[in-house]
Amino acid sequence: MFNKLNKIYHEFPMKFWVVVLASFIDGIGGTLLFPFFSLYITQKFGIGMTQAGVILGMFSAFGLIGSTLGGALTDKFGRRRLILFGLVFSALSTLSLGLANTLAVLYPLVVVIGLLSNIAGPAHNAMVADILPERQRSEGFGILRVVGNLAWIIGPTVGGLVAARSFFMLFVIDSVLSCIVAVIFYKLIPETKPETSPEKKQESIWQTVGGYRHVLRDLAFMAFLVASMLMLIVYQQMYNSLPVYLRDIHGFTTQAYGFLLTSSAIIVVLFQFWVTRIIKRRPAFLMMALGTVFYVVGFSMFGFVSAYALFILAAVVITIGEMIVVPTSQALAANFAPVDMRGRYMAVFGLSWAIPSTIGPGLAGLILDNFNPNLLWYVGGALCLVSAFGYYALHLRLGAQKRFKAATEGELPAEAAICVMPQ
């Protein structure tokens, strides 16, 4: 087992492993706080899930603007400076959220934080695409998934215990960890933006922003985004609506919800890399369709089960879909993008998360507060089914193109044929 892991380690450049380490530390901070944020605002401010959904949606709505600007700045000025700015601002904004005591203060904070906290998002994905060649990207994003879920093992469990005593300490810990990650990036990660050809005329910032027209005219990429949005508007309810649903409808504690997320994370840690090495040799859009079918089953189950063990089983089914969908979708988005437009493509790809984040919590809140709460999960299963058909249609239309073909044995490193099963 050690020899296999050692081979995997040497397949990837050192810069990538530094990014992995930084992502792990930052992930611990995020998973301490993020899963409990909807619980925090409903409890502290005495509001319902509909109003909480509006607040969460505002974060995403203004984040759309920040991410769009960040994609252009990433292509213009590079990845490193944007990431450092994002980390430092994240530390300050997290503390400010923890100190807010009234809705009158919270709403303007949401606007500012939404605008600036997502500005570095495209830079992170563009940096990984810069560091790794095309044949390694799905595996690289799979490794980031593994360490991200190692953080999920630690974060929600500890976060649930801390939140039971002091929600404010969650904000403090997250801020400190963001500062630590900023130091790691500053000391160890150089700029990764590819050098432009000397003959190519330097773009102005307005020309760079105007380059979004090229992205929006890429109709195949737009179709990919639509399918992703339908799936993600459902997937995000795992973190926005599910904790409130479990508390209010089934009487489960925050610790029970934290354990559910931890169980999911353990599965990813044990099996993600093995799954990624299998699916990378299969058509990417078909894998997206398959993973989304698991979402259909898992999210629909939330609507008709009541025993806690069955909620855990549903989360496991969803996690299997995650292990297929997440690294595949990130690699596909990178492969759509021309080298000199990675930041902007990644920014627009971020819309597949941001738009569902903007409208999803509010719509889910309307269902939870005004209709049969189980309806939320039945509608979610139906949306995921439509998304799966969309990915299959993209496979029929684009699957034969070289940039979307599965890697063959001859294109992989010698070690890449090894399937690493947990022992």
Secondary structure as UniProt FT lines:
FT   HELIX           2..11
FT   HELIX           14..33
FT   HELIX           34..36
FT   HELIX           37..44
FT   HELIX           49..77
FT   HELIX           80..99
FT   HELIX           103..117
FT   TURN            118..120
FT   HELIX           121..131
FT   HELIX           134..163
FT   TURN            164..165
FT   HELIX           167..188
FT   TURN            198..199
FT   HELIX           205..210
FT   HELIX           212..216
FT   HELIX           219..235
FT   HELIX           236..238
FT   TURN            239..241
FT   HELIX           242..250
FT   HELIX           254..279
FT   TURN            280..281
FT   HELIX           284..302
FT   TURN            303..304
FT   HELIX           308..336
FT   HELIX           339..341
FT   HELIX           342..349
FT   HELIX           351..370
FT   TURN            373..374
FT   HELIX           375..398
FT   TURN            399..400
FT   HELIX           402..404
FT   HELIX           409..411
FT   HELIX           414..417
//
